[in-house]
Amino acid sequence: MLSRSTPAALRNISDEERVASGLGGALLLGYALARPSLLSTLFAVGGALLLERGLTGSCAIYRAVGVSTRAEKRPRYGKRGAHSIVDEIERAAEGSFPASDPPSWTPHRAGHPAGVG
């Protein structure tokens, strides 16, 4: 089980999903403790797993499948040291057109295509 100080590299669920998992786990666990039965034992186990998932921010099933719903932090534009949107556009434009294949341009004369007239 991962501790509350789980490294950011191991967290793979979003903050909203963490809150939902924690609340759902607490509700299931509370229901299981309020009404003991065989079925409530399963609810207690499920609730404990959801609560653990919410507290740590890590899901073993997501990790096994290779899924992550956690958004990566990106630098905001306009801050010192961050790239501007113009830099991003320039970088995309430079990589999208190879220098060895310039645009085609064919000189032509106005008028009839066969040069008659």
Z-matrix of the N, CA and C atoms (Angstrom, degrees):
N
C 1 1.451
C 2 1.526 1 109.21
N 3 1.318 2 116.22 1 134.97
C 4 1.451 3 121.49 2 -179.53
C 5 1.517 4 109.45 3 -82.26
N 6 1.315 5 115.53 4 145.24
C 7 1.462 6 119.34 5 -179.27
C 8 1.519 7 110.71 6 -83.19
N 9 1.314 8 115.18 7 175.44
C 10 1.467 9 120.49 8 178.96
C 11 1.518 10 110.60 9 -63.77
N 12 1.315 11 116.61 10 -26.22
C 13 1.466 12 120.83 11 179.11
C 14 1.528 13 110.38 12 -90.01
N 15 1.327 14 116.59 13 39.87
C 16 1.453 15 121.35 14 179.08
C 17 1.524 16 109.24 15 -61.22
N 18 1.347 17 117.03 16 129.90
C 19 1.464 18 118.61 17 178.55
C 20 1.523 19 111.09 18 -59.09
N 21 1.315 20 115.38 19 147.56
C 22 1.466 21 120.68 20 -177.67
C 23 1.522 22 111.76 21 -58.80
N 24 1.324 23 118.64 22 -28.15
C 25 1.459 24 121.25 23 -179.11
C 26 1.530 25 111.78 24 -67.72
N 27 1.332 26 117.98 25 -24.68
C 28 1.466 27 121.00 26 -179.25
C 29 1.520 28 112.87 27 -91.32
N 30 1.312 29 118.15 28 -13.17
C 31 1.462 30 120.77 29 179.94
C 32 1.525 31 108.90 30 -77.13
N 33 1.326 32 115.80 31 130.88
C 34 1.458 33 118.73 32 -176.93
C 35 1.527 34 113.62 33 -136.05
N 36 1.335 35 117.69 34 16.66
C 37 1.464 36 119.57 35 174.80
C 38 1.529 37 108.92 36 -126.85
N 39 1.326 38 114.96 37 150.23
C 40 1.464 39 120.53 38 -176.55
C 41 1.527 40 111.01 39 -71.32
N 42 1.310 41 115.55 40 165.14
C 43 1.468 42 120.68 41 -179.99
C 44 1.530 43 111.56 42 -63.58
N 45 1.340 44 116.61 43 -39.70
C 46 1.470 45 119.90 44 178.33
C 47 1.526 46 110.85 45 -63.16
N 48 1.329 47 116.13 46 -40.46
C 49 1.461 48 120.85 47 178.84
C 50 1.527 49 111.26 48 -67.62
N 51 1.318 50 116.70 49 -34.17
C 52 1.469 51 120.50 50 176.79
C 53 1.516 52 110.61 51 -63.66
N 54 1.336 53 116.57 52 -44.59
C 55 1.462 54 120.75 53 179.90
C 56 1.525 55 110.08 54 -63.49
N 57 1.345 56 116.68 55 -45.36
C 58 1.465 57 120.46 56 -179.89
C 59 1.525 58 111.30 57 -62.82
N 60 1.332 59 117.10 58 -41.69
C 61 1.465 60 120.49 59 178.69
C 62 1.527 61 111.04 60 -64.52
N 63 1.329 62 116.51 61 -42.15
C 64 1.468 63 119.95 62 179.83
C 65 1.516 64 112.35 63 -64.49
N 66 1.333 65 116.24 64 -44.90
C 67 1.472 66 119.48 65 179.34
C 68 1.532 67 111.60 66 -66.92
N 69 1.331 68 116.16 67 -43.91
C 70 1.470 69 119.44 68 178.48
C 71 1.514 70 112.20 69 -62.99
N 72 1.320 71 116.33 70 -40.71
C 73 1.459 72 120.25 71 178.04
C 74 1.514 73 112.41 72 -65.48
N 75 1.325 74 117.10 73 -40.98
C 76 1.460 75 120.72 74 178.68
C 77 1.530 76 111.13 75 -64.99
N 78 1.346 77 116.48 76 -40.62
C 79 1.469 78 119.73 77 178.08
C 80 1.527 79 111.82 78 -64.71
N 81 1.333 80 116.61 79 -45.44
C 82 1.471 81 119.30 80 179.05
C 83 1.534 82 111.25 81 -62.89
N 84 1.314 83 116.40 82 -42.74
C 85 1.464 84 120.51 83 179.70
C 86 1.525 85 111.10 84 -65.18
N 87 1.327 86 116.94 85 -41.59
C 88 1.464 87 120.61 86 177.52
C 89 1.517 88 112.51 87 -63.74
N 90 1.338 89 116.91 88 -41.86
C 91 1.468 90 120.95 89 178.00
C 92 1.528 91 110.63 90 -63.34
N 93 1.338 92 116.12 91 -41.96
C 94 1.466 93 120.25 92 -179.10
C 95 1.525 94 111.53 93 -65.07
N 96 1.317 95 117.12 94 -37.12
C 97 1.463 96 119.69 95 179.85
C 98 1.523 97 111.87 96 -75.47
N 99 1.340 98 117.40 97 -28.25
C 100 1.459 99 120.64 98 -178.97
C 101 1.525 100 112.03 99 -77.16
N 102 1.334 101 118.53 100 -32.16
C 103 1.466 102 122.95 101 -177.43
C 104 1.520 103 110.38 102 -128.84
N 105 1.316 104 117.72 103 80.91
C 106 1.467 105 119.90 104 -177.23
C 107 1.538 106 112.31 105 -66.07
N 108 1.319 107 114.61 106 129.52
C 109 1.464 108 122.84 107 174.24
C 110 1.517 109 107.26 108 -164.50
N 111 1.330 110 116.16 109 -178.83
C 112 1.459 111 120.38 110 179.06
C 113 1.535 112 110.24 111 -66.59
N 114 1.316 113 116.86 112 -42.01
C 115 1.459 114 121.01 113 179.25
C 116 1.525 115 111.42 114 -66.99
N 117 1.307 116 116.81 115 -36.37
C 118 1.458 117 119.61 116 -179.67
C 119 1.534 118 111.35 117 -68.55
N 120 1.326 119 117.51 118 -21.93
C 121 1.470 120 120.39 119 174.64
C 122 1.528 121 109.56 120 -64.10
N 123 1.335 122 116.60 121 -41.28
C 124 1.464 123 120.49 122 176.35
C 125 1.527 124 110.96 123 -65.77
N 126 1.337 125 116.05 124 -39.29
C 127 1.455 126 119.99 125 176.72
C 128 1.526 127 110.75 126 -62.05
N 129 1.337 128 116.68 127 -39.31
C 130 1.463 129 120.87 128 -179.96
C 131 1.525 130 111.05 129 -65.05
N 132 1.325 131 116.99 130 -42.05
C 133 1.472 132 120.47 131 178.86
C 134 1.529 133 110.09 132 -65.11
N 135 1.334 134 116.53 133 -46.79
C 136 1.464 135 120.37 134 178.00
C 137 1.516 136 112.18 135 -61.62
N 138 1.324 137 116.54 136 -41.51
C 139 1.453 138 120.58 137 178.31
C 140 1.519 139 112.50 138 -64.10
N 141 1.331 140 116.43 139 -40.54
C 142 1.463 141 120.01 140 178.49
C 143 1.526 142 110.90 141 -64.77
N 144 1.338 143 117.15 142 -40.18
C 145 1.465 144 120.30 143 178.54
C 146 1.528 145 111.38 144 -66.28
N 147 1.328 146 117.04 145 -41.20
C 148 1.466 147 119.85 146 177.80
C 149 1.527 148 111.46 147 -66.52
N 150 1.311 149 116.13 148 -38.92
C 151 1.463 150 120.28 149 178.33
C 152 1.527 151 110.59 150 -63.89
N 153 1.319 152 117.21 151 -42.60
C 154 1.464 153 121.76 152 177.72
C 155 1.527 154 110.55 153 -63.49
N 156 1.318 155 116.65 154 -40.02
C 157 1.472 156 122.25 155 179.05
C 158 1.530 157 110.40 156 -63.32
N 159 1.317 158 115.73 157 -42.01
C 160 1.454 159 119.68 158 179.42
C 161 1.520 160 113.10 159 -68.74
N 162 1.328 161 117.37 160 -38.19
C 163 1.461 162 120.67 161 -178.86
C 164 1.523 163 112.97 162 -71.90
N 165 1.333 164 117.40 163 -37.65
C 166 1.461 165 119.96 164 -176.72
C 167 1.523 166 113.48 165 -90.12
N 168 1.333 167 117.59 166 -26.05
C 169 1.459 168 119.90 167 -177.07
C 170 1.507 169 113.14 168 77.51
N 171 1.318 170 115.80 169 17.30
C 172 1.461 171 120.92 170 -177.13
C 173 1.521 172 110.09 171 -128.19
N 174 1.337 173 116.09 172 135.91
C 175 1.457 174 121.72 173 178.72
C 176 1.525 175 108.94 174 -122.72
N 177 1.324 176 116.95 175 120.81
C 178 1.467 177 121.55 176 -178.29
C 179 1.526 178 111.71 177 -65.66
N 180 1.327 179 117.30 178 -34.87
C 181 1.471 180 120.55 179 179.57
C 182 1.529 181 109.47 180 -67.25
N 183 1.327 182 117.56 181 -44.48
C 184 1.462 183 120.48 182 176.97
C 185 1.529 184 110.56 183 -59.20
N 186 1.341 185 116.20 184 -42.23
C 187 1.457 186 120.04 185 -178.97
C 188 1.526 187 110.87 186 -64.72
N 189 1.335 188 118.09 187 -39.79
C 190 1.465 189 121.26 188 179.96
C 191 1.522 190 111.90 189 -66.07
N 192 1.330 191 116.48 190 -35.54
C 193 1.467 192 121.26 191 -178.82
C 194 1.526 193 111.04 192 -86.01
N 195 1.330 194 117.94 193 -20.03
C 196 1.464 195 121.81 194 -178.88
C 197 1.513 196 113.95 195 87.57
N 198 1.342 197 116.50 196 30.57
C 199 1.462 198 122.04 197 -178.52
C 200 1.519 199 109.13 198 -106.29
N 201 1.336 200 115.54 199 144.72
C 202 1.453 201 120.80 200 173.11
C 203 1.521 202 108.34 201 -143.05
N 204 1.328 203 117.21 202 127.78
C 205 1.459 204 121.25 203 176.84
C 206 1.519 205 110.71 204 -102.88
N 207 1.308 206 117.18 205 4.64
C 208 1.459 207 121.61 206 -178.62
C 209 1.519 208 108.90 207 -81.79
N 210 1.317 209 116.49 208 126.73
C 211 1.467 210 121.87 209 179.32
C 212 1.518 211 109.07 210 -77.44
N 213 1.315 212 114.94 211 135.57
C 214 1.457 213 119.76 212 176.98
C 215 1.524 214 109.23 213 -78.61
N 216 1.302 215 116.25 214 144.32
C 217 1.461 216 120.84 215 177.73
C 218 1.521 217 108.55 216 -75.18
N 219 1.341 218 115.71 217 128.05
C 220 1.457 219 121.30 218 178.60
C 221 1.526 220 108.44 219 -115.80
N 222 1.346 221 115.97 220 147.83
C 223 1.470 222 117.20 221 178.75
C 224 1.516 223 110.47 222 -67.08
N 225 1.323 224 115.76 223 141.86
C 226 1.469 225 120.37 224 177.18
C 227 1.518 226 108.64 225 -80.07
N 228 1.320 227 115.35 226 145.49
C 229 1.453 228 120.08 227 178.66
C 230 1.518 229 109.92 228 -72.81
N 231 1.310 230 115.68 229 146.50
C 232 1.448 231 120.70 230 178.68
C 233 1.519 232 113.63 231 93.27
N 234 1.310 233 119.02 232 -12.44
C 235 1.451 234 121.52 233 177.98
C 236 1.526 235 109.29 234 -81.54
N 237 1.297 236 116.73 235 153.38
C 238 1.452 237 121.40 236 178.67
C 239 1.532 238 109.26 237 -64.90
N 240 1.335 239 116.07 238 131.21
C 241 1.457 240 121.11 239 178.96
C 242 1.516 241 113.69 240 87.70
N 243 1.307 242 118.69 241 -10.08
C 244 1.467 243 121.37 242 179.41
C 245 1.522 244 109.12 243 -93.48
N 246 1.305 245 116.24 244 155.09
C 247 1.457 246 121.52 245 178.69
C 248 1.520 247 109.56 246 -78.00
N 249 1.332 248 115.76 247 146.77
C 250 1.461 249 119.25 248 176.77
C 251 1.519 250 109.28 249 -91.01
N 252 1.318 251 116.86 250 168.27
C 253 1.454 252 121.57 251 179.31
C 254 1.519 253 110.41 252 -65.02
N 255 1.337 254 117.24 253 -30.88
C 256 1.465 255 120.99 254 177.70
C 257 1.526 256 110.03 255 -65.00
N 258 1.334 257 117.36 256 -39.72
C 259 1.458 258 120.72 257 176.63
C 260 1.521 259 111.01 258 -61.20
N 261 1.316 260 117.16 259 -41.11
C 262 1.458 261 121.23 260 179.83
C 263 1.528 262 110.98 261 -64.57
N 264 1.332 263 117.02 262 -41.32
C 265 1.467 264 121.16 263 -179.96
C 266 1.521 265 109.98 264 -67.25
N 267 1.328 266 117.12 265 -43.71
C 268 1.460 267 120.34 266 178.67
C 269 1.528 268 111.44 267 -61.12
N 270 1.315 269 117.28 268 -43.01
C 271 1.457 270 121.37 269 -179.99
C 272 1.524 271 110.86 270 -63.64
N 273 1.320 272 117.56 271 -40.63
C 274 1.462 273 120.90 272 178.35
C 275 1.522 274 111.21 273 -67.85
N 276 1.336 275 117.33 274 -38.42
C 277 1.457 276 120.97 275 179.97
C 278 1.525 277 111.27 276 -68.32
N 279 1.315 278 117.34 277 -39.36
C 280 1.461 279 120.58 278 179.66
C 281 1.529 280 111.32 279 -64.93
N 282 1.315 281 117.00 280 -37.27
C 283 1.455 282 119.98 281 -177.96
C 284 1.510 283 113.99 282 -83.31
N 285 1.320 284 118.14 283 -11.20
C 286 1.457 285 119.07 284 -174.20
C 287 1.527 286 113.45 285 -93.27
N 288 1.339 287 119.14 286 -10.82
C 289 1.457 288 120.69 287 -176.69
C 290 1.528 289 108.60 288 -133.14
N 291 1.319 290 118.57 289 113.32
C 292 1.464 291 119.48 290 -178.42
C 293 1.532 292 111.45 291 -71.65
N 294 1.328 293 117.49 292 141.96
C 295 1.457 294 122.37 293 -179.51
C 296 1.522 295 111.77 294 -69.16
N 297 1.315 296 119.01 295 -22.60
C 298 1.458 297 121.59 296 -178.75
C 299 1.524 298 112.23 297 -78.64
N 300 1.306 299 118.89 298 -6.30
C 301 1.460 300 121.82 299 -178.09
C 302 1.526 301 109.23 300 -129.82
N 303 1.366 302 116.73 301 75.43
C 304 1.465 303 118.83 302 -177.79
C 305 1.520 304 111.28 303 -69.70
N 306 1.316 305 117.11 304 163.94
C 307 1.463 306 119.60 305 -179.85
C 308 1.529 307 110.89 306 -65.55
N 309 1.295 308 115.64 307 146.47
C 310 1.453 309 121.56 308 -178.20
C 311 1.528 310 110.13 309 -80.99
N 312 1.351 311 115.50 310 140.15
C 313 1.454 312 120.56 311 175.27
C 314 1.515 313 107.59 312 -144.62
N 315 1.297 314 116.69 313 123.92
C 316 1.455 315 121.73 314 -179.11
C 317 1.518 316 107.97 315 -117.30
N 318 1.351 317 116.61 316 121.29
C 319 1.463 318 117.92 317 177.87
C 320 1.529 319 110.19 318 -69.75
N 321 1.304 320 116.88 319 144.27
C 322 1.459 321 119.74 320 178.36
C 323 1.531 322 108.87 321 -147.03
N 324 1.318 323 112.95 322 163.60
C 325 1.460 324 119.20 323 178.97
C 326 1.509 325 108.37 324 -105.38
N 327 1.289 326 115.35 325 144.11
C 328 1.447 327 119.94 326 177.19
C 329 1.533 328 109.51 327 -71.33
N 330 1.294 329 116.29 328 145.58
C 331 1.460 330 120.26 329 177.41
C 332 1.504 331 111.55 330 123.84
N 333 1.311 332 116.43 331 -151.52
C 334 1.459 333 122.42 332 -177.23
C 335 1.524 334 110.06 333 -72.24
N 336 1.338 335 119.07 334 139.73
C 337 1.456 336 121.07 335 -177.86
C 338 1.530 337 113.52 336 -61.01
N 339 1.309 338 119.07 337 -29.52
C 340 1.461 339 121.15 338 -178.50
C 341 1.519 340 111.52 339 -87.15
N 342 1.282 341 118.42 340 -4.15
C 343 1.447 342 122.20 341 178.48
C 344 1.515 343 113.39 342 81.97
N 345 1.334 344 116.70 343 13.41
C 346 1.445 345 121.25 344 179.94
C 347 1.524 346 108.53 345 -83.16
N 348 1.286 347 115.98 346 133.34
C 349 1.447 348 117.81 347 170.60
C 350 1.418 349 114.59 348 112.48
